[in-house]
Amino acid sequence: MSPLLKAIGLANLDEIERNVFIFVREHVSPDGMLIYPLREMGKNLGYSELEIQRALRNLENLQLVDYREGDDPNDPNMILYKDEWLDMFTQQHTKS
């Protein structure tokens, strides 16, 4: 999929969602996994932990990430990301 179509799809996200998504995409391991505390992600991006959590839930609803909370509040959160999810998302949003 062309970078332009991906950019058009990402333009449909709000600012926090877009920033969180870019952060995930830049920090994810080659196998598509990111284990990271939301508090730290919020500090890096300048948002509260709650704002980060809401953005991840919205990204999950859009099927851009698979977000899982740790069992313990002190556990890092796990986020799964795959390029093909972005491809599917942008195909859906560029057709409309």
C-alpha distances in whole Angstrom, upper triangle without the diagonal:
4,7,8,7,7,11,12,11,13,16,17,18,22,23,24,21,19,21,22,18,17,21,20,16,19,21,20,21,19,20,19,22,24,27,28,31,30,33,32,28,30,32,30,28,31,31,33,33,33,30,28,29,28,24,24,25,23,20,21,22,18,17,15,18,21,24,28,31,33,37,39,38,38,36,32,29,27,23,20,17,14,10,10,12,10,7,10,11,9,9,12,13,11,13,17
4,5,5,7,9,10,11,13,14,16,18,21,22,24,21,18,20,22,18,17,21,20,17,18,22,21,23,21,22,21,24,25,29,29,32,31,33,32,28,30,32,29,27,30,30,33,33,33,30,28,29,29,25,25,26,24,21,23,23,20,19,17,20,23,26,30,33,35,39,40,39,40,37,34,31,28,25,23,19,16,13,13,14,12,9,12,13,10,11,14,14,12,14,17
4,5,5,6,9,10,10,12,15,16,19,19,21,19,15,17,19,16,14,17,18,14,16,19,19,21,20,22,20,22,23,27,27,29,28,31,29,26,27,29,26,24,27,27,30,30,31,27,25,27,26,23,23,25,22,19,22,23,19,19,16,19,22,25,28,31,33,37,38,37,37,35,31,29,27,23,21,18,16,12,13,14,11,10,13,13,10,12,15,14,12,15,18
4,5,5,6,9,10,10,13,15,18,18,21,19,15,18,20,17,16,19,20,17,18,22,22,24,23,25,23,25,26,29,29,31,30,32,31,27,28,30,27,25,27,28,31,31,31,28,26,28,27,23,23,25,23,20,22,23,19,20,17,21,24,26,30,33,35,39,40,39,39,37,34,31,29,25,24,20,18,15,16,16,13,12,14,13,10,11,14,12,10,13,15
4,5,5,6,9,10,11,14,17,18,20,18,15,18,19,16,16,20,19,17,19,22,22,24,23,24,21,24,25,28,29,31,29,32,31,27,28,30,28,25,28,28,30,30,30,27,25,27,25,22,22,23,20,18,20,20,16,17,15,19,22,24,28,31,34,37,39,38,38,36,33,30,28,24,22,18,17,13,13,14,10,9,11,10,6,8,10,9,7,10,12
4,5,5,6,9,10,12,15,16,17,15,12,15,16,13,12,16,16,13,15,18,18,20,20,21,18,21,21,25,25,27,25,28,27,23,25,27,24,22,25,24,27,27,27,24,22,23,22,19,19,20,18,15,17,18,14,14,12,15,19,21,25,28,30,34,35,34,35,32,29,26,24,20,19,15,14,11,11,11,7,7,10,9,6,8,11,9,9,12,14
4,5,5,6,9,10,13,13,16,14,11,13,15,12,12,15,16,14,15,19,19,22,22,23,20,22,22,26,25,27,25,27,26,23,23,26,23,20,23,23,26,26,26,23,21,23,22,18,19,21,18,16,18,19,16,17,14,17,21,22,26,28,31,35,36,34,35,33,29,27,25,22,21,17,16,13,15,14,10,11,13,11,8,11,13,11,10,14,15
4,5,5,7,10,13,14,16,14,12,15,17,14,14,18,19,17,19,22,22,25,25,26,23,25,25,28,28,29,27,29,29,25,25,28,25,22,25,24,27,27,27,23,22,24,22,19,20,21,18,16,19,18,15,16,15,18,22,23,27,30,33,36,37,36,37,35,31,29,27,23,22,19,18,16,16,15,11,11,13,10,7,10,11,8,7,10,11
4,5,6,8,11,13,15,12,10,14,15,12,13,17,16,15,18,20,20,23,23,23,20,22,22,25,25,27,25,27,27,23,24,26,24,21,24,23,25,25,24,21,20,21,19,16,17,18,15,12,15,15,11,13,11,15,18,20,24,26,30,33,34,33,34,32,29,26,24,20,19,16,15,13,13,12,8,9,10,7,4,8,8,5,6,10,10
4,5,6,9,10,12,9,7,10,12,9,10,13,14,12,15,18,18,21,21,22,19,20,20,23,22,24,21,24,23,20,20,23,21,18,20,19,22,22,22,18,17,19,17,13,14,16,13,11,14,14,11,13,10,13,17,18,22,24,27,31,32,30,31,29,26,23,22,18,18,15,15,13,14,12,9,11,12,9,7,11,11,9,10,13,14
4,5,8,9,12,10,8,11,13,12,12,16,16,16,18,20,21,24,25,26,22,24,23,26,25,26,23,25,25,21,21,24,22,18,20,20,22,23,22,19,18,20,18,15,16,18,15,13,17,16,13,16,14,17,20,21,25,27,30,33,34,32,33,32,29,26,25,21,21,18,19,17,18,16,12,14,15,12,10,13,13,10,10,14,13
4,7,9,12,10,9,12,14,12,14,17,17,17,19,22,22,25,26,26,23,24,23,26,25,26,23,25,25,22,21,24,23,19,21,20,22,22,21,18,18,19,16,13,15,16,12,11,15,14,11,14,13,16,19,20,24,25,29,32,33,31,33,31,28,25,24,21,21,18,19,17,18,15,12,14,14,10,9,12,11,8,10,12,11
4,7,8,6,6,9,10,9,11,14,14,15,17,19,19,23,24,24,21,21,21,23,22,22,19,21,22,18,18,21,19,16,18,16,18,19,18,14,14,15,13,10,12,13,9,9,12,12,10,12,11,13,17,17,21,22,26,29,30,28,29,28,25,22,21,18,18,16,17,17,17,15,12,15,15,11,11,14,13,10,13,16,14
4,6,5,6,9,10,10,12,14,15,16,18,20,21,25,26,27,23,23,22,23,22,22,18,20,21,17,16,19,18,14,15,14,16,17,16,12,12,14,12,9,12,13,10,10,14,14,12,15,14,16,18,18,21,22,26,29,29,27,28,27,25,22,22,19,20,19,20,20,21,18,16,18,18,15,15,18,17,14,16,19,17
4,6,5,6,9,10,11,12,14,15,16,18,20,24,25,26,23,23,21,22,20,20,17,18,18,15,14,16,15,11,12,11,14,15,15,11,11,14,12,10,12,15,12,12,16,16,15,17,15,16,19,19,22,23,26,29,29,26,27,27,24,21,22,19,20,19,21,20,22,19,17,20,21,17,17,20,20,17,19,22,20
4,5,5,6,8,10,10,12,14,15,16,18,22,24,25,21,20,18,19,17,17,13,15,15,12,10,13,12,9,10,8,11,12,11,8,8,10,9,6,9,12,10,10,14,15,14,16,14,15,17,16,19,19,22,25,25,22,23,23,20,18,18,16,18,17,20,20,22,19,17,20,21,17,18,22,21,18,21,24,23
4,6,5,6,9,10,10,12,14,15,16,20,22,22,18,18,16,18,16,17,13,16,16,12,12,15,14,11,13,11,13,13,12,9,8,10,9,5,7,9,8,7,10,12,11,13,10,11,14,13,17,18,21,24,25,22,23,22,19,17,17,14,15,14,16,17,18,15,13,17,17,14,15,18,17,15,18,21,20
4,6,5,6,9,10,10,12,14,15,19,21,21,18,18,17,19,17,18,16,18,17,13,13,16,14,11,13,13,15,16,16,12,11,13,12,9,10,13,11,9,13,14,12,14,11,12,16,15,19,20,23,27,27,25,26,24,21,19,18,15,16,14,16,15,17,15,12,15,16,13,13,17,17,15,16,20,19
4,5,5,6,9,10,11,12,14,18,20,21,18,18,15,17,15,16,13,15,14,10,10,13,11,7,10,10,13,14,15,11,10,13,13,9,11,14,13,11,15,16,15,16,13,13,16,16,19,20,22,26,26,23,24,23,19,17,17,15,16,15,17,17,19,17,15,18,19,17,17,20,20,18,20,23,23
4,5,5,6,9,10,11,12,16,18,19,15,15,12,14,12,13,10,12,12,8,9,12,10,8,11,10,12,11,12,10,7,10,10,7,7,11,11,9,12,14,14,14,11,11,13,12,15,16,18,22,22,20,20,19,16,14,14,11,13,12,15,15,18,15,14,18,19,16,17,21,20,19,21,24,24
4,5,5,6,9,10,10,14,16,16,13,13,12,14,13,15,13,16,15,11,12,15,13,11,14,13,15,15,15,13,10,12,12,9,8,11,10,8,10,13,11,12,8,8,12,12,15,17,19,23,24,22,22,21,17,15,14,10,11,9,12,12,14,12,10,14,15,13,14,17,17,16,18,21,21
4,5,5,6,9,10,14,15,17,13,14,12,15,14,16,15,17,15,12,13,15,12,11,14,14,17,17,18,15,12,15,15,12,12,15,14,11,14,17,15,15,11,11,15,15,18,20,22,25,26,24,24,22,19,17,16,13,13,11,13,12,15,14,11,15,17,15,15,18,19,18,19,22,23
4,5,5,6,8,12,14,16,13,13,10,12,11,13,12,14,12,8,10,12,9,8,12,12,15,14,16,14,11,13,15,12,11,15,15,12,15,18,17,16,13,12,15,14,16,18,19,23,23,21,21,19,16,14,14,11,13,11,14,14,17,16,14,18,19,18,18,22,22,21,23,26,26
4,5,5,6,10,12,13,9,9,7,10,9,12,11,14,12,9,12,14,12,11,15,15,16,15,16,15,11,13,14,12,10,13,14,11,12,16,15,14,10,9,11,11,14,15,17,21,21,20,20,18,14,12,11,8,9,8,10,11,15,13,12,16,17,16,17,20,21,20,22,25,26
4,6,6,9,10,12,9,10,9,12,13,15,15,18,16,13,15,17,14,14,17,18,20,18,20,18,15,16,17,14,12,16,16,12,14,17,15,14,10,10,13,13,16,18,20,24,25,24,23,21,17,15,13,10,10,7,9,9,12,12,10,13,16,15,15,18,20,19,20,23,25
4,6,9,10,13,11,11,10,13,13,15,15,18,15,12,15,16,13,13,17,18,20,19,21,19,16,18,19,16,15,19,19,16,17,20,19,18,14,13,16,16,19,20,21,25,26,25,23,21,18,16,15,12,13,11,12,12,15,15,14,16,19,18,18,21,23,22,23,27,28
4,7,9,11,9,9,7,9,9,13,13,15,13,11,14,15,12,13,17,17,19,18,20,19,15,17,19,16,15,18,19,16,17,21,20,18,15,13,15,15,16,18,18,22,23,22,20,18,14,13,12,10,11,10,12,13,17,16,16,19,21,20,21,24,25,25,26,29,30
4,7,8,6,5,5,8,10,13,14,17,15,13,16,18,15,16,19,19,21,19,21,20,16,17,19,17,14,17,18,15,16,19,18,16,13,11,12,13,14,16,17,21,22,21,20,18,14,13,10,8,8,7,9,11,14,14,14,17,19,18,20,22,24,24,25,28,29
4,5,5,5,6,9,11,15,17,19,17,16,19,20,18,19,23,23,24,22,24,23,20,20,23,20,17,20,22,18,18,22,21,19,16,14,14,15,16,18,18,22,23,23,21,18,15,14,12,10,9,9,10,12,15,16,16,18,20,21,22,24,26,26,28,30,32
4,5,7,10,13,15,19,20,23,21,19,23,24,21,22,26,26,27,25,27,26,23,23,25,23,20,22,23,20,20,23,22,19,16,15,16,17,18,21,21,24,26,26,25,22,19,18,14,13,11,10,10,11,14,15,16,17,19,20,21,23,25,26,27,29,31
4,6,9,12,15,19,20,23,22,20,23,25,23,23,27,27,28,25,27,26,22,22,24,22,19,21,22,19,18,21,21,17,15,13,13,15,16,19,19,22,24,25,24,20,18,16,13,11,9,9,8,11,13,14,15,17,19,20,21,23,25,26,27,29,31
4,7,10,13,16,17,21,19,17,20,22,20,21,24,24,24,22,23,23,19,19,21,18,15,17,19,15,14,18,17,14,12,10,10,12,14,16,17,21,23,23,22,19,16,14,10,8,6,5,6,8,11,11,12,15,16,17,18,20,22,23,24,27,28
4,7,10,13,14,18,16,15,18,20,19,19,22,22,22,20,21,21,17,17,19,17,14,16,18,15,14,18,18,15,13,10,9,10,11,13,14,17,19,19,19,15,12,11,7,6,5,6,9,12,14,13,15,18,19,19,21,23,24,25,27,29,30
4,6,10,11,14,13,11,15,16,15,16,19,18,19,16,18,18,14,14,17,16,12,15,17,15,14,18,18,16,14,10,10,10,10,12,12,16,17,17,16,13,10,8,6,5,6,8,11,14,16,15,16,19,20,20,22,24,25,25,27,30,31
4,7,10,12,11,11,14,16,15,16,19,18,18,15,17,18,14,14,17,16,13,16,18,16,16,19,20,18,16,13,12,10,10,10,10,13,14,14,12,9,6,6,4,6,9,11,14,17,20,19,19,23,24,23,25,28,28,28,31,33,34
4,6,9,7,7,11,12,12,13,16,15,15,12,15,15,12,12,15,15,12,15,18,16,16,20,20,19,17,14,13,11,11,10,10,14,13,12,11,9,5,5,6,8,11,13,17,19,22,20,20,24,25,24,26,29,29,28,31,34,34
4,5,5,6,9,10,11,13,14,13,12,9,12,13,10,10,14,14,12,15,18,17,17,20,21,21,19,16,15,12,11,9,9,12,11,10,8,7,4,5,8,10,14,16,20,22,25,23,23,26,27,25,27,31,30,30,32,35,35
4,5,5,6,9,10,10,12,10,9,6,8,9,7,7,11,11,10,12,15,14,15,18,19,19,17,14,14,11,11,9,11,14,13,10,10,10,7,7,9,10,14,16,19,22,24,22,22,25,26,24,26,29,28,27,30,33,32
4,6,5,6,9,10,10,9,7,5,9,10,8,9,13,13,13,15,18,18,18,21,22,23,21,18,18,15,15,12,13,16,14,11,10,11,9,10,13,14,18,19,23,25,28,25,25,29,29,27,29,32,31,30,33,36,35
4,5,5,6,9,10,10,10,8,12,12,10,12,15,15,14,17,19,18,19,23,23,23,21,18,19,16,16,14,14,18,16,13,12,12,9,11,13,14,17,18,22,24,27,25,24,28,29,27,28,32,32,31,33,36,36
4,5,5,6,8,8,9,8,11,10,7,10,13,12,11,15,16,15,17,20,20,20,17,15,16,14,15,14,15,18,17,15,14,14,11,10,12,12,15,16,19,21,24,22,21,24,26,23,25,28,28,27,29,32,32
4,5,5,6,5,5,5,9,8,6,9,12,11,12,15,16,16,17,20,21,21,19,17,18,15,17,15,17,20,18,15,15,15,13,13,15,15,18,18,22,23,26,23,22,26,27,24,26,29,29,27,30,33,32
4,6,5,6,7,8,12,11,10,13,15,15,15,18,20,19,21,24,24,25,22,20,21,19,20,18,19,22,20,17,16,17,14,15,17,17,20,21,24,26,29,26,25,29,30,28,29,32,32,30,32,36,35
4,6,8,10,11,14,13,11,14,16,15,15,19,20,19,21,23,23,24,21,19,21,19,20,19,20,23,22,19,18,18,15,15,17,16,19,19,22,23,26,25,23,27,28,26,26,30,30,29,30,34,34
4,6,9,10,13,11,9,13,14,12,13,17,17,16,19,21,21,22,19,18,20,18,20,19,21,24,23,20,20,20,17,16,17,16,19,19,22,22,25,23,21,25,26,23,24,28,28,26,28,31,30
4,7,10,12,10,10,13,14,13,15,18,18,18,21,23,23,24,22,21,22,20,22,21,22,25,24,21,20,21,18,18,20,19,22,22,25,25,28,26,24,28,29,26,27,30,30,28,30,33,32
4,7,8,6,7,10,11,10,12,15,15,16,18,20,21,22,20,19,20,18,19,18,20,23,22,18,19,19,17,16,18,18,21,21,24,25,27,25,23,27,28,25,26,29,28,26,29,32,31
4,5,5,6,9,10,11,12,14,16,17,18,20,21,23,21,19,20,17,18,16,18,20,19,15,16,17,16,15,18,18,21,22,25,27,29,26,25,29,29,26,28,31,30,28,31,34,32
4,5,5,6,9,10,11,12,14,15,16,18,20,21,19,17,17,14,15,13,14,17,15,12,13,14,12,11,14,15,18,20,23,25,27,24,24,28,28,25,27,30,29,28,31,33,32
4,5,5,6,9,10,10,12,14,15,16,18,20,19,17,17,14,15,13,15,17,16,13,15,16,14,13,16,16,19,20,24,26,27,24,24,27,27,24,26,29,28,27,30,32,31
4,5,5,6,9,10,11,12,14,15,17,18,17,16,17,14,16,15,17,20,19,16,18,18,16,14,16,16,19,19,23,24,26,22,22,25,25,22,24,27,25,24,27,29,28
4,5,5,6,9,10,10,12,14,15,16,15,13,14,11,13,12,15,18,18,15,16,16,13,11,13,12,15,16,19,21,23,20,19,23,23,20,22,25,24,23,26,28,27
4,5,5,6,9,10,10,12,14,15,14,12,12,9,10,10,13,15,15,13,15,14,12,10,12,11,14,16,19,21,23,19,19,23,23,20,22,25,24,23,26,29,28
4,5,5,6,9,10,11,12,14,14,13,13,11,13,12,16,18,19,16,18,18,16,13,15,13,16,17,20,21,23,19,19,22,22,19,21,24,22,21,24,26,25
4,5,5,6,9,10,11,12,11,11,12,10,13,14,17,20,21,18,20,19,16,14,14,12,14,14,17,18,20,16,16,19,19,16,18,21,19,18,21,24,22
4,5,5,6,9,10,10,9,7,8,7,10,11,14,17,18,16,18,16,14,11,11,9,11,11,14,16,18,14,14,18,18,15,17,20,19,19,22,24,23
4,5,5,6,9,10,10,9,9,7,10,11,14,17,18,17,19,18,16,12,12,11,12,13,16,18,19,15,16,19,18,15,18,21,19,18,22,24,23
4,5,5,6,9,9,9,10,10,13,14,18,21,22,20,22,21,19,16,15,13,14,14,16,17,18,14,14,17,16,13,15,18,16,15,19,20,19
4,5,5,6,5,6,8,9,12,14,18,21,22,21,23,21,18,15,14,11,11,10,13,14,14,11,10,14,13,10,13,16,14,14,17,19,19
4,5,5,6,5,6,6,10,12,16,19,21,20,22,20,17,14,12,9,10,10,12,14,14,10,11,15,13,11,14,17,15,15,19,20,20
4,5,8,8,9,10,13,15,19,21,23,22,24,23,21,17,16,13,13,13,15,16,16,12,13,15,13,11,14,16,14,14,18,19,18
4,6,8,10,12,15,18,21,24,26,25,27,25,22,19,17,14,13,12,13,14,13,9,10,12,10,7,10,12,10,10,14,15,15
4,6,7,10,13,16,20,22,25,24,26,23,21,17,15,12,11,9,10,11,10,7,8,11,9,7,11,12,11,12,15,17,17
4,7,10,13,16,19,22,25,24,25,22,20,16,14,10,9,7,8,9,9,5,6,9,9,7,10,12,12,12,15,17,18
4,6,10,13,16,19,21,20,21,19,16,12,10,7,6,5,7,10,11,8,9,12,12,11,14,16,16,16,19,21,21
4,7,10,13,16,18,18,20,17,14,11,8,6,5,7,9,12,13,10,12,15,14,14,17,19,18,19,22,24,24
4,7,10,13,15,15,16,14,11,8,6,5,6,9,12,15,16,13,15,18,18,16,19,22,21,21,24,26,26
4,7,9,12,12,14,11,10,6,5,6,8,12,15,18,19,17,18,22,21,20,23,25,24,25,28,30,30
4,7,8,8,10,8,8,5,6,9,12,15,18,22,23,20,22,25,24,23,26,28,27,28,31,33,33
4,5,7,8,5,6,5,7,10,13,17,20,24,25,23,24,28,27,26,29,32,31,31,34,36,36
4,7,8,7,9,9,11,14,17,20,23,27,28,26,28,31,30,29,32,35,33,34,37,39,39
4,5,5,9,10,12,16,19,22,26,29,30,28,30,33,33,31,34,37,36,36,39,41,41
4,6,8,9,12,15,19,22,26,29,30,28,29,32,32,31,33,36,35,35,38,40,39
4,7,9,12,16,19,22,26,29,31,29,30,33,33,32,34,37,36,36,39,41,41
4,6,9,13,16,19,23,26,28,26,27,30,31,29,32,35,34,34,37,39,39
4,7,10,13,16,20,23,25,23,24,27,28,26,29,32,31,31,34,36,37
4,7,10,13,17,20,22,20,21,24,24,23,26,28,28,28,31,33,33
4,7,10,14,17,19,17,18,21,22,21,23,26,26,26,29,31,31
4,7,10,13,15,13,14,18,18,17,20,22,22,22,25,27,28
4,7,10,12,10,12,15,15,15,18,20,20,21,24,26,27
4,7,9,7,9,12,13,12,15,17,18,18,20,23,24
4,5,5,7,9,10,11,13,15,16,17,19,21,23
4,5,5,6,9,10,11,13,15,16,16,19,21
4,5,5,6,9,10,10,12,14,15,17,19
4,5,5,6,9,10,11,12,14,16,18
4,5,5,6,8,10,10,12,14,16
4,5,5,6,9,10,11,12,15
4,6,5,6,9,10,11,13
4,5,5,6,9,10,12
4,5,5,6,8,10
4,6,5,6,9
4,6,6,7
4,5,6
4,6
4
